[in-house]
Amino acid sequence: MEDGSELRFEVVGLVEDDEGNSYAVCYNEAADEFVVTDQFGDLLDDEDLAQEILDDFFVLADESAPPEDPA
């Protein structure tokens, strides 16, 4: 962080694009923040690409979630 503090992120998903590039979706619960890294663990500089990967991750996570029980 800019103030010298650190945030620890947990890898919550791996995403691969059509070109075979791998990305890690990471989450920090305390800050309720997601980040996307490349296969080497570096944050993505391209914010649009990072958002696209997050959007794909959320769609995949929603599709793989068990159905909710009817009330």
N, C-alpha and C positions, 0 to 999 in steps of 0.2 A: 504494500500500500504506500501511498505517497508520504504518510506520516511515519513510516518505518515499521508499522505493525504488519503482522502476517495473518493470512487466512488459510486454513487447511481445507482442501477440497477432497471429497471422496469420489472416485470414478463410479458412476451409476449406469453407464452404458457405453457401448462401442458402436460406432456407425461407420459404414463403408460406402463410399459413393460409387457411381457407375464406372469410374475410371480406376477403381481399386485403391483409392486413398483412404486411409483409416483415420478416424477422429475419436477422441474420448470426450464424453459428456461428463462433466464433474459438477458436484453440488456441495455447497456449504450451507448446512442447516441453520447455523446461528445467524448468518446474513441473509438466508433464503435467496441464494444467488447461484445461478448456473454459469459455467464457463465452458468453452470448447477448446481443446488442445489438438495439435497435430500428433502424428505417430511418435514424435520425439518428446512430447510433453510441453511443447512451446505453445503459448496462447496464440490463437489466430488473430492476425492483424486485420483481416477482412471481416468487418462486422456483419455485412450482408450474408457472407458465407456462413459465419457462425450462427446467425439467426436461422438460416435455412436448415442447417444441421440440427439445431434445437427443435425446429418445427417438425422435421422428419422424426426425430427421437420421440417427441410427445405423441405423434400419430401412432408410431409403432408401439409405444408403451400403452396407449389407450386400447389399441387393438388386441394386445396380448393380456390385458387385465381380465380377471374372471368376471363374468356377468354379475350384476348386482341382483340380490334376492328381492323378488317383489314383496312389497309390504302387505 
